[in-house]
Amino acid sequence: SQELEQSPQSLIVQEGKNLTINCTSSKTLYGLYWYKQKYGEGLIFLMMLQKGGEEKSHEKITAKLDEKKQQSSLHITASQPSHAGIYLCGADMRRITSGSRLTFGEGTQLTVNP
Amino acid sequence: EPEVTQTPSHQVTQMGQEVILRCVPISNHLYFYWYRQILGQKVEFLVSFYNNEISEKSEIFDDQFSVERPDGSNFTLKIRSTKLEDSAMYFCASSLLGVHEQYFGPGTRLTVT
C-alpha cells in the first residue's frame, strides 16, 4: 500500500469552480508540504503544515491538516487557468528535527477549463 | 526572492560515464537535499546533507552516488558510473532548519544513453 495517497489522481474543473485535493496517510504526518509542479519542471512550494488542526491560506488556496495529523486537504476557491498543474503532497513521517526526508504522493493533475 | 538554482538544466551522457549535477541552495539555508523523479513516477528522496556531512540517505543512494559542498555556495551530486536507470529529473532542495519549508530548484534532466 502507498504511504501517502492523493486523491483524485486527476481533476478537470470549469474556471470559477471550487475544488479539493486530499492527501492521506496511515502514519502520523509530522510535516506536511504542498507543492505545485508544471509538467517536467520544478516543485513550487505552496504551504507547510505541522500542527494538528492547522490551516493556512495563501491567495485562493487553503490547506488544512486534520487533528490526528493523518490527512490534509488543499482547497482552491474560484479556480483560474493559472491554477492548472500537478499538485503534490509531501510529508515527513518521523518525529525528527535533523532534516526532513519527504515522502511524496503520486500527485493530482489539475486542469482548469476557461 | 531567493531561489535554488541548478545547472545544467539538461545533461545527456553515455552509460558508464561520470556526471556531476550542480546546485546553489538559498544562501542562508543550512540543510540541503537531493531528490529524483523518474518520468511518470513519484518524487523520491535521495540524500540530506547538513554541517558538511550526510544526515541521511535512501536505499537508492548507493556507492555510485556522492554529494559534496565544495565551497560556501555550491552543492553537488556526483554519479560515478551512470546506468540507463539513472535517467531522471534530479531536484536539489534546501531548507533553513531541519523541519522547515523546503524549497526546490528547477531540476536537471539527466538522460543516460
Interface residues (C-beta under 8 A of the other chain):
Chain A: Y30 G31 Y33 Y35 G40 E41 G42 L43 I44 F45 M48 Q50 L88 G90 D92 I96 T97 S98 G99 S100 R101 L102 T103 F104 G105 E106 G107
Chain B: Y31 Y33 Y35 K42 V43 E44 F45 S48 F49 Y50 S55 E56 S58 M89 F91 A93 S95 L97 G98 V99 H100 E101 Q102 Y103 F104 G105 P106 G107 R109
